[in-house]
Amino acid sequence: MIENQEKLQYPEKTAVGFAHEIKNPITAVRGLLQLLANPDLPAPKRTLYSEVAIEELDRANQLLNNMVYDNTPLSYQTLETIDIKAAVNKAMLSYEQAIQVKGIQLQANFMSSFKALLPKIQLSQVLVNLLKNAVEACSENGSITITVSKDDNFGIISIKDNGCGISAEALDKLFTPFFTTKKHGTGIGLSICKSIIEEAQGCIKVHSILGEGTEFIVKLPLGY
């Protein structure tokens, strides 16, 4: 387990954060290209994977522009009314290859659909980070369940896995920048997720039992 990386100076921390976020769409595109290499892939799937790969490259380009040139805070970025079901489906497609390789059973339950108001690139960051963590936590033939629902004021996204789980000690520090339980982790992904969700007037919570699995719950104000 790695505590906050106190030795890192601010420019180095910024570089680590940028490297982490730019790596996610690159990893997704690599996986999609591997799926596209299958000569027997049906035409509709080929079209869908190609579209998602282009979107992931666009996301990498936006991240590059924002982090290197603009450094634009979330509150000043363009807000969009986003259909959560469509966003969740795209996130699942982005990691379909990694899910197939590990034999993970991925299930999505759309109890209800809702729209949220926030920059599209930011929502993609949150969903991809949480799904990536779930995939990494699962052993082969594990399971991940994504559930979308809503109450009177909030839309709710739950991402639950039956992976390795997180200790009670680590849970208290999980959203702290540069804290990680992973050998090669940066400890930046979850802190970015928390910042994005809170900037959008939502909240993110986690429940976990060591050795049994983890559930992240994101609540966002309804964008109608």
One Martini backbone bead per residue (centre of mass of N, CA, C, O) as a GRO file, in nm:
protein
  224
    1MET     BB    1   0.097   0.036   0.022
    2ILE     BB    2   0.041   0.377  -0.074
    3GLU     BB    3   0.095   0.671   0.013
    4ASN     BB    4   0.131   0.974  -0.007
    5GLN     BB    5   0.334   1.153  -0.241
    6GLU     BB    6   0.540   1.376  -0.095
    7LYS     BB    7   0.785   1.398  -0.304
    8LEU     BB    8   0.598   1.533  -0.488
    9GLN     BB    9   0.569   1.783  -0.688
   10TYR     BB   10   0.346   1.965  -0.853
   11PRO     BB   11   0.439   1.908  -1.149
   12GLU     BB   12   0.449   1.600  -1.105
   13LYS     BB   13   0.153   1.563  -1.029
   14THR     BB   14   0.037   1.671  -1.290
   15ALA     BB   15   0.171   1.458  -1.471
   16VAL     BB   16   0.040   1.212  -1.342
   17GLY     BB   17  -0.253   1.291  -1.394
   18PHE     BB   18  -0.232   1.311  -1.700
   19ALA     BB   19  -0.130   1.025  -1.758
   20HIS     BB   20  -0.374   0.879  -1.643
   21GLU     BB   21  -0.603   1.010  -1.825
   22ILE     BB   22  -0.470   0.946  -2.111
   23LYS     BB   23  -0.457   0.630  -2.081
   24ASN     BB   24  -0.752   0.540  -2.096
   25PRO     BB   25  -0.821   0.597  -2.401
   26ILE     BB   26  -0.583   0.435  -2.513
   27THR     BB   27  -0.669   0.162  -2.397
   28ALA     BB   28  -0.944   0.155  -2.536
   29VAL     BB   29  -0.844   0.166  -2.829
   30ARG     BB   30  -0.677  -0.089  -2.822
   31GLY     BB   31  -0.913  -0.281  -2.762
   32LEU     BB   32  -1.085  -0.206  -3.013
   33LEU     BB   33  -0.873  -0.291  -3.225
   34GLN     BB   34  -0.873  -0.589  -3.144
   35LEU     BB   35  -1.169  -0.634  -3.218
   36LEU     BB   36  -1.141  -0.532  -3.522
   37ALA     BB   37  -0.940  -0.774  -3.610
   38ASN     BB   38  -1.185  -0.939  -3.651
   39PRO     BB   39  -1.303  -1.085  -3.944
   40ASP     BB   40  -1.597  -1.186  -3.804
   41LEU     BB   41  -1.709  -0.918  -3.757
   42PRO     BB   42  -1.980  -0.759  -3.748
   43ALA     BB   43  -2.078  -0.472  -3.892
   44PRO     BB   44  -2.220  -0.330  -3.650
   45LYS     BB   45  -1.979  -0.366  -3.455
   46ARG     BB   46  -1.767  -0.222  -3.625
   47THR     BB   47  -1.906   0.051  -3.619
   48LEU     BB   48  -1.925   0.086  -3.311
   49TYR     BB   49  -1.621   0.062  -3.241
   50SER     BB   50  -1.531   0.297  -3.421
   51GLU     BB   51  -1.692   0.520  -3.280
   52VAL     BB   52  -1.568   0.484  -2.997
   53ALA     BB   53  -1.273   0.528  -3.078
   54ILE     BB   54  -1.311   0.819  -3.173
   55GLU     BB   55  -1.418   0.927  -2.904
   56GLU     BB   56  -1.160   0.858  -2.741
   57LEU     BB   57  -0.971   1.040  -2.908
   58ASP     BB   58  -1.127   1.299  -2.850
   59ARG     BB   59  -1.085   1.283  -2.543
   60ALA     BB   60  -0.778   1.299  -2.548
   61ASN     BB   61  -0.769   1.577  -2.687
   62GLN     BB   62  -0.926   1.731  -2.467
   63LEU     BB   63  -0.735   1.669  -2.237
   64LEU     BB   64  -0.490   1.801  -2.360
   65ASN     BB   65  -0.604   2.087  -2.391
   66ASN     BB   66  -0.688   2.129  -2.093
   67MET     BB   67  -0.415   2.051  -1.937
   68VAL     BB   68  -0.202   2.218  -2.117
   69TYR     BB   69  -0.361   2.492  -2.212
   70ASP     BB   70  -0.625   2.570  -2.029
   71ASN     BB   71  -0.713   2.465  -1.743
   72THR     BB   72  -1.023   2.406  -1.717
   73PRO     BB   73  -1.270   2.423  -1.526
   74LEU     BB   74  -1.566   2.273  -1.492
   75SER     BB   75  -1.745   2.541  -1.452
   76TYR     BB   76  -1.625   2.640  -1.761
   77GLN     BB   77  -1.750   2.419  -1.904
   78THR     BB   78  -1.945   2.254  -2.115
   79LEU     BB   79  -2.269   2.191  -2.077
   80GLU     BB   80  -2.456   1.878  -2.076
   81THR     BB   81  -2.718   1.673  -2.179
   82ILE     BB   82  -2.704   1.344  -2.048
   83ASP     BB   83  -2.739   1.016  -2.131
   84ILE     BB   84  -2.675   0.760  -1.921
   85LYS     BB   85  -2.718   0.503  -2.081
   86ALA     BB   86  -2.528   0.577  -2.316
   87ALA     BB   87  -2.273   0.624  -2.141
   88VAL     BB   88  -2.255   0.339  -2.022
   89ASN     BB   89  -2.238   0.180  -2.288
   90LYS     BB   90  -1.970   0.313  -2.382
   91ALA     BB   91  -1.796   0.225  -2.144
   92MET     BB   92  -1.830  -0.079  -2.193
   93LEU     BB   93  -1.706  -0.081  -2.478
   94SER     BB   94  -1.421   0.027  -2.400
   95TYR     BB   95  -1.391  -0.260  -2.201
   96GLU     BB   96  -1.456  -0.529  -2.357
   97GLN     BB   97  -1.183  -0.666  -2.400
   98ALA     BB   98  -1.096  -0.693  -2.100
   99ILE     BB   99  -1.349  -0.853  -2.018
  100GLN     BB  100  -1.305  -1.096  -2.206
  101VAL     BB  101  -1.022  -1.188  -2.113
  102LYS     BB  102  -1.137  -1.239  -1.801
  103GLY     BB  103  -1.440  -1.343  -1.805
  104ILE     BB  104  -1.643  -1.126  -1.742
  105GLN     BB  105  -1.950  -1.053  -1.592
  106LEU     BB  106  -2.163  -0.820  -1.753
  107GLN     BB  107  -2.414  -0.609  -1.599
  108ALA     BB  108  -2.709  -0.418  -1.698
  109ASN     BB  109  -2.933  -0.205  -1.502
  110PHE     BB  110  -3.227  -0.028  -1.614
  111MET     BB  111  -3.458   0.096  -1.408
  112SER     BB  112  -3.380   0.385  -1.511
  113SER     BB  113  -3.376   0.694  -1.672
  114PHE     BB  114  -3.136   0.969  -1.719
  115LYS     BB  115  -3.033   1.307  -1.687
  116ALA     BB  116  -2.730   1.504  -1.706
  117LEU     BB  117  -2.539   1.802  -1.596
  118LEU     BB  118  -2.240   1.789  -1.786
  119PRO     BB  119  -1.951   1.726  -1.902
  120LYS     BB  120  -1.888   1.466  -2.106
  121ILE     BB  121  -1.587   1.410  -2.042
  122GLN     BB  122  -1.630   1.380  -1.733
  123LEU     BB  123  -1.819   1.139  -1.730
  124SER     BB  124  -1.628   0.947  -1.875
  125GLN     BB  125  -1.410   0.949  -1.660
  126VAL     BB  126  -1.574   0.822  -1.436
  127LEU     BB  127  -1.675   0.559  -1.570
  128VAL     BB  128  -1.397   0.449  -1.659
  129ASN     BB  129  -1.258   0.445  -1.384
  130LEU     BB  130  -1.463   0.254  -1.239
  131LEU     BB  131  -1.451   0.020  -1.442
  132LYS     BB  132  -1.148  -0.029  -1.433
  133ASN     BB  133  -1.134  -0.100  -1.132
  134ALA     BB  134  -1.324  -0.344  -1.148
  135VAL     BB  135  -1.158  -0.512  -1.347
  136GLU     BB  136  -0.895  -0.518  -1.172
  137ALA     BB  137  -1.035  -0.655  -0.915
  138CYS     BB  138  -1.094  -0.889  -1.082
  139SER     BB  139  -1.105  -1.197  -1.151
  140GLU     BB  140  -1.143  -1.455  -1.316
  141ASN     BB  141  -1.481  -1.478  -1.366
  142GLY     BB  142  -1.610  -1.239  -1.280
  143SER     BB  143  -1.819  -0.958  -1.155
  144ILE     BB  144  -2.036  -0.696  -1.301
  145THR     BB  145  -2.261  -0.434  -1.181
  146ILE     BB  146  -2.486  -0.211  -1.344
  147THR     BB  147  -2.687   0.054  -1.195
  148VAL     BB  148  -2.981   0.237  -1.297
  149SER     BB  149  -3.132   0.513  -1.120
  150LYS     BB  150  -3.398   0.685  -0.924
  151ASP     BB  151  -3.519   0.962  -0.764
  152ASP     BB  152  -3.655   1.264  -0.709
  153ASN     BB  153  -3.343   1.423  -0.746
  154PHE     BB  154  -3.172   1.161  -0.836
  155GLY     BB  155  -2.922   1.001  -0.996
  156ILE     BB  156  -2.811   0.648  -1.018
  157ILE     BB  157  -2.481   0.489  -0.997
  158SER     BB  158  -2.385   0.145  -1.000
  159ILE     BB  159  -2.063  -0.022  -0.921
  160LYS     BB  160  -2.027  -0.378  -0.900
  161ASP     BB  161  -1.804  -0.611  -0.741
  162ASN     BB  162  -1.622  -0.945  -0.681
  163GLY     BB  163  -1.357  -0.872  -0.571
  164CYS     BB  164  -1.101  -0.794  -0.339
  165GLY     BB  165  -1.134  -0.537  -0.212
  166ILE     BB  166  -1.137  -0.313   0.083
  167SER     BB  167  -1.009  -0.181   0.339
  168ALA     BB  168  -1.094   0.014   0.601
  169GLU     BB  169  -0.838   0.189   0.599
  170ALA     BB  170  -0.848   0.264   0.290
  171LEU     BB  171  -1.132   0.394   0.269
  172ASP     BB  172  -1.056   0.666   0.422
  173LYS     BB  173  -0.834   0.733   0.161
  174LEU     BB  174  -0.942   0.688  -0.137
  175PHE     BB  175  -0.985   1.017  -0.224
  176THR     BB  176  -0.692   1.070  -0.196
  177PRO     BB  177  -0.444   1.214  -0.333
  178PHE     BB  178  -0.205   0.962  -0.405
  179PHE     BB  179  -0.370   0.724  -0.310
  180THR     BB  180  -0.276   0.367  -0.298
  181THR     BB  181  -0.311  -0.006  -0.347
  182LYS     BB  182  -0.133  -0.009  -0.594
  183LYS     BB  183   0.166  -0.084  -0.724
  184HIS     BB  184   0.104   0.104  -1.012
  185GLY     BB  185  -0.033   0.342  -0.894
  186THR     BB  186  -0.138   0.695  -0.862
  187GLY     BB  187  -0.400   0.807  -0.699
  188ILE     BB  188  -0.608   0.991  -0.904
  189GLY     BB  189  -0.885   0.888  -1.012
  190LEU     BB  190  -1.081   0.921  -0.760
  191SER     BB  191  -1.029   1.222  -0.709
  192ILE     BB  192  -1.143   1.311  -0.980
  193CYS     BB  193  -1.424   1.196  -0.952
  194LYS     BB  194  -1.503   1.361  -0.702
  195SER     BB  195  -1.467   1.643  -0.824
  196ILE     BB  196  -1.670   1.615  -1.055
  197ILE     BB  197  -1.925   1.541  -0.890
  198GLU     BB  198  -1.921   1.787  -0.694
  199GLU     BB  199  -1.932   2.007  -0.918
  200ALA     BB  200  -2.225   1.870  -1.003
  201GLN     BB  201  -2.379   1.828  -0.720
  202GLY     BB  202  -2.273   1.560  -0.612
  203CYS     BB  203  -2.198   1.209  -0.524
  204ILE     BB  204  -1.957   0.973  -0.369
  205LYS     BB  205  -1.957   0.622  -0.289
  206VAL     BB  206  -1.832   0.349  -0.070
  207HIS     BB  207  -1.844  -0.015  -0.067
  208SER     BB  208  -1.655  -0.261   0.134
  209ILE     BB  209  -1.514  -0.602   0.128
  210LEU     BB  210  -1.272  -0.791   0.206
  211GLY     BB  211  -1.288  -1.045  -0.045
  212GLU     BB  212  -1.588  -0.951  -0.192
  213GLY     BB  213  -1.608  -0.631  -0.263
  214THR     BB  214  -1.737  -0.345  -0.465
  215GLU     BB  215  -1.916  -0.020  -0.429
  216PHE     BB  216  -2.015   0.237  -0.644
  217ILE     BB  217  -2.184   0.557  -0.579
  218VAL     BB  218  -2.362   0.774  -0.796
  219LYS     BB  219  -2.484   1.114  -0.757
  220LEU     BB  220  -2.714   1.306  -0.963
  221PRO     BB  221  -2.863   1.555  -1.079
  222LEU     BB  222  -3.133   1.613  -1.251
  223GLY     BB  223  -3.159   1.712  -1.610
  224TYR     BB  224  -3.408   1.617  -1.800
   0.00000   0.00000   0.00000
